[in-house]
Amino acid sequence: MLNKASSITAEDIKRSVDELFDEQVKFLQELVRFPSIRGNEKEVQNFMAKAMGELNLSVDRWTINIDDIRSHKGFSPVTVSYENTTNVVGTYEPKNPPKGKSLILNGHVDVVPTGDEKRWRFGPFNPIIEDGWMYGRGAGDMKAGVSANVFALKALQKLGVMPAARLHLESVVEEESTGNGALACLVRGYTADAGIIPEPLEPKLMRAQTGPIWIRVEVDGAPGHASGDFGSGADAIHNAIELIQSLDVLEERWNARKKDYPPFDRHPHPINFNVGRIEGGEWASSMSAGCWFEVRIAVYPGQDIEKACHEFEEYINEQASKNPFFREHPPRIIYTGFMAEGYLLENADEQEKILANSHLDVWKNTLEENLFAATTDARFTGLYGNCPTLVYGPFCKNPHGFDECVDLDSVRKVTQVIALFIAEWCGLEDVAK
């Protein structure tokens, strides 16, 4: 009997991806049509569970239980209900004794809010293709990568082969807010000898990432008439803005330390503070009685999170002490989401070599590296699961912005690279088509 697995070539694998690519594009369009913002991921996860079943994977679906993950070092604070927050993992177990090494293919299906939908050219969940780019919220970040994971396996299955080692296909939520979805997979026991996450950071190897922290700062005020003629009040909005403006100094102070945290010493501005939300006041003609703002800060790989938070708190209190009202009514600090360590890819020489060779085969150029001034779910398997995790994905424009879009040809090529990586890292075994 002919052993298909031993006769499959790289050209066979790439051709199989190409033959399925029209189907993959339609699959990606279906993914984008799901408005899977936080708390609304149930239907897209149903879709993913069905796709995993069609690959003959053993499907595990569960609702994330905060109590299961709360004590883990990688846990991030939660301020929303997880009642409908589900993960889906499909597992392929080889029919024969494993010949290769195990692998995780991870992707997230949650997306960030759209903003004013009228400012999108085609609408955020209407996946129109123009000039080779697919538009839509999540098209790049990162449903294209999710499709690449699925269709890399599907291309192998079409050839009558599958991995010769255990493979977990993870579809997670909460990546955009806490990472608790990927953490829940790890705590549930899903780990491997290597991981791949096709985030849209260009077809380059992500060498390192910073770790974001979400913080809410609450400011009190003393309401008074806007004229100022009836005694002095204290405007919470004005005082909050003073604190926001002062954050530029702390941000630059932290960036000046990049020389102590290679490889981010090569990044022009790795630490970014972003005030993403602000709310306050009750009446246009009254000084505001309260205001809060939410800020995203970041830490380097290896930087102590607890110390970073303490330094931030001390800085806010120092700035507040300059305002007489704050001396009696100090601002309050609450942690509302991400509490993430930075991640540096290490001890992955073999994995990197296979990725580089696969990339060269497809793209005909040398694999480059990049540094990411934000985070991915790679930190969980990489830091806590003894599973070096490679981040490598397609070209994307405007992630988190209006008219987010992904370059479809790069999606095709990334899918080919992942399929080649599976074949080399896991090995292949014969299966019925």
N, C-alpha and C positions, 0 to 999 in steps of 0.2 A: 504493500500500500504506500502511495506517495506521501512523504512527509511535507506538507505545504509549508509549515513553519520554517523549515530549514531552507526552503527555496525562495521565500519572499525576499525581494530586494527593496532598497530605498526607493527606486523608481516605481515599483509596484505600489508602495504605500502612498507616495505623493500623487500618483495617478488616481488611486482610490479616493483620496480626499477631493481631488478635482471633480471626479464623477459625481460626488455627493454634494458639491458646493451649492448648487441651486437649491437643493433641499435644506442645506444649512442656512442659507440666507432667509428662506421662508420661516425656518425655526426661530431664527433671531428676530424676525419681524413679529412673530407671535409673542416672544418674550417681552419685547418692547411695548406691546399693546397692553400688557398688564401694568396698571398704575401702582406698582409695588412700593409705595412710600411706607415709612415706618408704621407698623401695625396693620398694614393692608397687604401682606405677602402670602396669605393663605392660598389664593387661587393660583398664583404663579408656582407655588410649591406643589400643588396638585399636578400641575403641568409637568414639573420636573420629575416627580415621582413616576408619572406615566412614562416619560422618556427613558428613565432608568430601567423600568420594567421591560420595555421593548428591547433593551440591550441585554436582557437576561441577567440583570444584576439582582442581588438580594437587597430589597429596599427596606430601610429603617427610617421611620418618620416619627418624630416626637416633639412635644411641646417643651420648650426650654423652662426648666424649673430653677428659679434663682437660688433656692436653698442648695441645689446640687453643686453650684459653682461659686457661691458667695465667699467661701474660705480660700479660694485659689488666689495665688499671687497676681494672676493676670486679670482678675475680676475688675470690672468698671461699675461705678455706682449707677443705679437704675431709678428713673423717676416716672416711668410709664408702666402700664400693665403688660405682662407677657402672656396674657390669656390666650391669644391667637398667634403667638410667636413660635414658629415651627422650623426645624431643620429637617433636611432630607439627605440621607447618605445611601448610595448604592455601592455594594461591594461585589467584586468579582473574585471568586476563589478558584484557582486553577484546578483542573480536573486531575492533574498528575502532580507528583511532588514538585514543589517550586524549583525552578531552574535559575531564576533571576532574583532581583531584590524588589521589595514592596514599594508602593508609590501612592501618594495622595494627590489627586487633582481637585483643587479647591476653587470655588467661585462664589460670589455673593449675588443675590438677586434683589436685595433692598436697594432703593435709589433715594436720592435727596429730593426735597421739595422742588417744584418747578418754577416758583415765582409766578409772575403775571403771565398766564398762558397766552394772552394776546400778543406778547412780544416774541413768541416763537413763530418762525416762518410757516411751519406745517402743523403746529400743535405738538405738545410734548410726548404724546403717546400715539402718534400717527407716523409710523416708521416709513417715511418717504425716502427713496434712493435718488440721489442727484449727483452726477459726475463721479460715480463710484463711491460715494459716501452715504451711509445710512444715518438719518437724523432721528433723534428722539432721546428723551431722558432715559439714561441707562444703556443706550445703544453701545457706548464705549465703556462706561464705568458701571458694572462690568459684564453686561449680558453678552457682549461679543466673546469675551473670554469664557463664559459659561458654555456658549455654543461650541467653542473650540475644544473644550474638554470632552463634551458629548460626542462630537463628530470625529475627533481623533480616534476614539474607541469604535465608533460606528464604521469608520473606514477600515479598521483592522478586521472587524466582524464581517464586513463585506468580502474580505479576502479569505474568509474561512479560518481566521486565527484570532486569538485573544491573548492577553498577558499570561506569561508563565509564572507569575508571582501575584500575590494578593494586591489588589488595587481598590482604593476607596475613591469614589466620585462624590464630592461633598457640594451640596447646594445650601448655603447658609444665609442667615439674616443678621441684622445688627452690626454689619461691618462699618456702616457709615456713622454709627453713633457710640458704640461701646466695644465692638468685637466679641461680645459675649456669645454670639452664635458659633464662631469658630472655637472659642473656649469650651463651649458645651460639647462640641465634637471630641475635643481632646479628653475632657473629663469622662466622657462616655466610653473612652478606650480606643478611639481612632487615632492611630499613629502609624508611621511607616519609616522606611530607610531614607526616603526623600520625598519632597513635596514640590509641586508646581502650582503657582497662582498666576494666571494670565491677565493681570491687571494691565490697563492701557497706558503703560509707561514707556511706550515705543518698544520695538523688538531689540531691547538691550537687557543685559543682566543687571538687576538692581543690587548694588553692593551693600547699601545701608539705607536705613530709614530712621526718621525721628519719631518720637512718641508724643502724641497729643494729649492734652489734659483739658477738660471742659470745666469751667468755673462760672458760677453765678455770683455777682456782687450786688447785694441789696443795700440801698441807701434810703434813710429816712429823711423827712423834711418837716417843717412846721408851717402849715398853710397860713397864708395871709392874703390880703387883697393885693392885686397886681399893681395898684397905684403906689403902694408903699406909704400911703397917708395915714394908715390906721395901725401903726406899730410895725415892728420888724418881724418878718417871717423868715423861713429858710427854704429855699427852692431845691428840692431833692434832685430834679433834673439837672439844674446848673451844677450842683455839687458832684453828681455822677459824671458829668462831662469833664469836670476838672480831673477826676481820677482816670478817666479814659485817656485823656491827653497825656497824662503823666506816664502811661505805660510805655510810650516810645523810648523813654530813658532805660527802663529795665530790659526791654527787648534788645536794645543795642548793647547793653552790658553783657547779656547772655551770648549774643553773637560774637562779641570780642573774645569769648572763651573757646571758640571753635578750634583754635590751634591745639587745645588739649584733648580734642576728640576726633582724631583721624578716623576715617577718611574725610570727615566733614570740614577739615581744614582746607579742602580744595573747593568747597561749595561757597558761592558768593554771599549767601544770606540764608543759612539753614534754619534759623529760629524765627518763626513768624507768630506774632500775637494778632489775633483777629477778633474784633468785637462784632459778632454776627447777629446779636439781637439786643434790643433795648426797648423798655416800656416804662411809662410812668405818667403821673399826673391824673387829675380828675376833672379839671375845668379850665378853660382858656384864660379866665380872669382871676384865677387863684394860683398862688404859688403851690407847687406840687408837694403833696405830703409823702410821696414815696416814688422810688424809681429803682429799676434793676436792669443790669446788663449782663450778658453772657459773653465770655471771652474764651477763645481757644488759645492756649499757650503750647509749648512743646519742649521736649528734653532730648538730649543726645543719647545714643547708645552708651550704656554704662553709667549714665548720670542717675543719681539716686532720686527717685520720684518724691519720696517723703521730704527730703531736704529741699527740692525744688519748690514744692508746695509751701513749705515753711518760709522760704525766702520770698515767695510771692505775697504771702499773707503779711509778712513783716513790712514789705515795701508798701502795700496798700495802707497799712496802719500808719506807717511813717508819713505818707502823703496826706492821709486824713488828719493827722495831728496838726497840720498847718492851718486847718480850718476850725475856727472856734466852735461851730456847731457840732462837728464830728467828735470833738473831745468828750462831749456828753452823750453823743449818739453815734458810736462807731459803726462803720459799715459791717455787714455780715457776709461771710464767704461760705458758699455751699458748692459741693462737687456734684455735677449733674450728669456726667456721661463718661467719656473717655478718661481712663487713668492708665495710660499705656507707656510701657518702656520702649525705648528705641531698640532697633535690631540691626546687628551687623552679621552678614553671612560669613560663616567661618567653617572650617573642617569639611569642605564640600568639593575637594579637588576633583574627584571622580565624576560627581554630578555636573560640575561646571564644564569639564572636558566633553562629556557627552552632549550637553546643551550646545557648546561652542561648535562641535562637529556637525550637529544636526542643523544649526543655524547656517553654517557655511554651505552645507549641502543644498539648502533651500534658497538662501539669499545671495550666495556667491560672494560674500564678504565676511570679514572678521567680526566676531561678536564684540560689541563695545559694552561698557559699563555705565551706569548712572547712579547718582545719589538722590534720594527722595526726601524732600523736606516735609513729609507727612508720613502716614502709616498705612500698612496693609495687614491682613491677617497672618502674614508670614511669621510674625513675632511669636504666635502661640506654639506652633509646631517647632519653630526654630529655637526659641528660648526654653520652652518647657517640655517639649516632646522628643528631644534628642533626634530631631528630624530636620536636617538642613533643607530649607525651602527656597526655591528659586522663583523669583518674580520676573516675568517676561511676557510681554503682551503686544497687542496691535497699536497702531497709531490712532489717536483720538484727539479731537479738537473740542474745546469748551466743556470739559467735564465740570459738573456742578453749575454750569452757566446756561444761558439761552442758546438754543440751536446746537446742543451737544451732538456730535456725530462721530462715526468711526469709519476708517478707511477699509473697505471690504476686501481689497486685494491683500492687505496686511493681515486681515483675519484668516484668509485662506492659507497664507504662508505660515502664520503662527500655528494653525491647526496641523499643518504638515510637520512642523518642527516638533510639536508635542507628540504626534503619532510616531515619529522617528525615535524620539526619546524613550517612549514606552517600549518600543521594540528592542532597543539596546539595553535599557536599564532593567526591565522586567523579563526580557526574553519573550518568545512567542510559543504558543502551543496550538495545535489543531483543534478546531471546534466545528460543529455543523453550522452551515450558513442559515 
